[in-house]
Each structure stands twice: as structure tokens, then as C-alpha cells.
Amino acid sequence: MKKFLLIAVGLAALAGSACSKAPECTTEELTKKAQELTTALQEAVTKDPAKAAELTAKVQDVTSKYQGATTAAEACKAYDEVIAAVKG
């Protein structure tokens, strides 16, 4: 669970660095996505602890893909992909 939270924090940092560059994805929207991701991760791990490693791999793949993102739109897309991977 700590690893998931660290990944979520990493995405939040990515989002924070990108916020001022693209008005189409607001700080409020990024905050909501971060909260949704945290909730989805907690629910997924609580529901099936055995899937924790699989979810970690999915989240890391998406995080790596967007590591160099510089716009809020890219940060929002990264959140969307991570949330979909966790819920999927």
C-alpha cells in the first residue's frame, strides 16, 4: 500500500509541475483525480490483497510513460490511465 501511495504522490508532483501550463486541466480537476486514484487503490488492495503486485506493475507502467509530461493535460491523461488500470 505504501508503494501505491508513493506512486500517487509521484503523479501528484507531476500534476503540480504541469498545472500552470495548460488551463484545460485545472488544479481542482487534478486534485479530484488524485483523490479518486488513492480511493481506487485502497479499495482494490482491500478487496483483493493478492493483486497488489499486479496493480503496482500497472501503475508503474503508466507512471513511467508520463514521467516526462510537462502539461496539465498530460498529467490528467496519466491519472485517467492509472485509474482505469486500477479499476480495470
PyMOL commands that set and color helices and strands:
alter all, ss='L'
color gray80, all
select helices_A, chain A and resi 2-21+27-47+49-65+72-87
alter helices_A, ss='H'
color red, helices_A
deselect
rebuild
show_as cartoon
